């Protein structure tokens, strides 16, 4: 609302000034990215912003102390080096002006001008190195770690609070639901089976009948025809655990051409594909392929080799689909199968397209060729999945991806704000000219003020604020920090010296706050993954699955092994005529850890701490845990959140 | 032992080769720093090394995955940019050789060559920026955070294990001691008062009688003349809590010249000094002083001002000593009083020395003048202590200092190893010449191989491995990371290209492992400080102190306030004739949180989790918690550890 009001005011002022011919700055543009936060699907982003707001007071004190330390060291530097008549490597006066010293030492905190800023003093006397070493230890190592500590501590506190609130809300809503649906049964208050099923159908319409039946059997353990309060409250958690229903279907080919598919040759082939050596062979092929990629491809043999490798990869996928049931192979949780198939077919398409273009126009299309190269290298990633230890790390990384998008959003908002300000301040001041340009001052980025500057010498002319895309890339480079002082000095030279404040502000907001939150988030996600154990509810489901004889022996089977296992179950059925009770021809399996979000894990960790009888604090108390929290609509969405 | 054997072997080989006139490398020099670990007072350093060793396997897997990602991206870069005939800003070929690409991209991970490494590709096509952005996100942000997460996780796990072991050992030894000293008393087994006192005298000979009496009253709460098992076991903790015995002595001057000290003028003066405004006045003086320091001091007025400020500061200290009891003012825990006095008197001495030298030799001594400048600025730090929020952060920082020395030791060992290797590899290859030197190749650091290199252009010649001190400074600059590739390229140019491996190895060991442990340590120390509450034992002591009427009202009083309080107590005694029971004219106070070590805090946190009845696992089990742990000698040293 405030943002809209501000925008309208600004529009009015701009309009009025326009009438009088005054060019004013549309300052409300800066406010616009705030709409991104409010309108987009951005609950996570809002949460992240709330987390930042809560962190601010505490970080402010550390920041003030840090600034004090910086000012003190600058004063010392002025006294120690100011009257030595030293010069920098560029021949400029060294440490004469207090404000310039403060800026130089702030840059040193980010390590971007180390060791250049030290060299003139160091050349004068080796002892002066001690000053810079003390400075770096105090400011770069201790204070920057302190910032991370404060941000991480607050992030964790805030996260815990939010999660606790969600958990209590869920508990509360489930009890409310129970009170609405309850009926008397003997002395107990219970929910009867029919109502329960109706509820589950309503709440989660897309789960299968067999899955619902399984959940009922867990909730109504003794098959009494009703669900008591304690089991009912667990329903949200039960629904939340992904149970994969694996239909023990036979392969479509086995149904269509049973004779061929069941023949000795076909069985042998499928046996080969299922063998461990098949994976090893393809790992070896990938390695050989890597070498071929690295070699020069002008030699005709090597460019033919590419076709051979493509053919090998396509064969692999076809063989796997022949061996394993296609719907299981392309199941929702088979990340690597999808990855493989998409990469290979994209590479195939692009390579064919490129070959066609080449034969018709005699030229390679650069874009298509680039894509071919990238796809070709991406294929190699698959080898990571063959090594158990790597897979664990990869799982953590894949788990982190969804929440990482939140930070993408957060970064986008901050970038937008700074890009708009940057374009207002620096638009058109710096131009990029191609290397063969004859424009005046082409080497100084079209601006004589940059003559002999590090900015022009580093050929940074393309880093400018002339359009949105360029601004984003400049901001990305500033986030990476290195050489940011060259940018700051360059842009200050073409405008005014206080323009450096823009770059310092960006550093504080982006690097000290947001990057630290990002690091906190990765740390937390990693620790949660590490301290992960199976929850009670999950164990209950698994037990029931086993009891019903519909389980896969281990739930942590590797994908290939799992499929093997399914197949061998099928074989048993075929061979021994189904001695095991497999009433519906399906097995259940709890989805592997790999596809859980960090939030869900945290919530579960917290819930393990609340006893089941605890109904949690009252609604007002929950809401007062932090005044600004959003209240989710229904129990299901809460638990998914 | 292994190190000694290796050294002897090496010495023998060296001797033999020397006889035959062959110059061999004394490779065992590298082993020598290991003696530092074993012989010095370095239990903490050994612990840190154990922690690193335990972290290695896990970090290796992350590192391999990181290397895989690096090699993949390098391959992609080779394919995308290798055949574009691009040139770097220095006019060198861009991204042609695979190994060079790997090195360049490794440098980009450390952000040291951003954005230079991107510019040629970016100038060619804006789209190529996406490649570098993806690279930085994956490798710099995600993988480097993952390293921190792995190191931190292991650090915490290991620390917890060690602390747990210490806590169990302490409990166990105390029970053993109890069993040795116990006597029967009715149905209970107890330790009688006399024996208990004897034991305390033996174990802690330097605590005062009154303090011992206080501990006895806590252990033998009902004054039954003996201590039971439960209270006995707590003894180590009781001894461990610093109780400051403040003797309510009157000021020496009050004893020597009671008439003058008690006069109205003297009372008024002391009242003024104790007033809050006195502190504010001096804060204002410090700020004015800061401005004067920043101004040019050639003006005679300003150099006189320095004398005025010195006089003001000395007056302040004298006034305080006049007002407060000197032994309390210079108590062990009065950090800032000590700091103030030392700084001021050092500044006074140096300034007088400088003035004397100037009047006799007409020249300022540069060294003394530098020290005067530094001391002058350091005085300003005191202002931090006036603001409550800053003081909390400062306390954390001061608490961290002792353990930070461990990292100093760790860093020293690593630096020694690398300095020795570096001196073997690069000794004398690069020379530093003063600016006005006429030596050949003075601008190329005496080595024509460096012509036109960034190393020579950056005037880095003084960064060399010609002696130990220089090597340390170079390694410090490499730890800060920025421009390390310039060093690596420079030293590779004057020797051989594989010399770059030395710099990469240093980066992996120092930055990826040791700096991350340092950051982990600061994070942990900060979290422990934050989650700190008073322990049970501490509360018991405090309660007893209050019960006995020998307490200071608040134990978290600020230093000044505390002294005020003491004085006013004294006044009460003087004025009202001692209405309160103050039998021995002394008060106790639990030492403030500021002087506790992180280890002690952690140990206390863990102990809160063990119930008092739990005797802990058996000795073998404790030792098996981790096989290589050192066993402390006596219960007291354990709890101090």
Interface residues (C-beta under 8 A of the other chain):
Chain A: X61 X62 X64 X65 X68 X72 X75 X76 X78 X79 X80 X89 X98 X111 X112 X113 X114 X115 X116 X118 X119 X122 X123 X126 X129 X133 X136 X140 X141 X142 X145 X146 X148 X149 X150 X152 X153 X290 X293 X294 X370 X373 X374 X376 X377 X380 X381 X384 X389 X390 X393 X394 X396 X397 X400 X432 X434 X435 X457 X458 X459 X460 X462 X463 X469 X470 X473 X476 X477 X480 X481 X482 X483 X515 X518 X519 X522 X523 X526 X527 X530
Chain B: X61 X62 X64 X65 X68 X72 X75 X76 X78 X79 X80 X89 X98 X111 X112 X113 X114 X115 X116 X118 X119 X122 X123 X126 X129 X133 X136 X140 X141 X142 X145 X146 X148 X149 X150 X152 X153 X290 X293 X294 X370 X373 X374 X376 X377 X380 X381 X384 X389 X390 X393 X394 X396 X397 X400 X432 X434 X435 X457 X458 X459 X460 X462 X463 X469 X470 X473 X476 X477 X480 X481 X482 X483 X515 X518 X519 X522 X523 X526 X527 X530
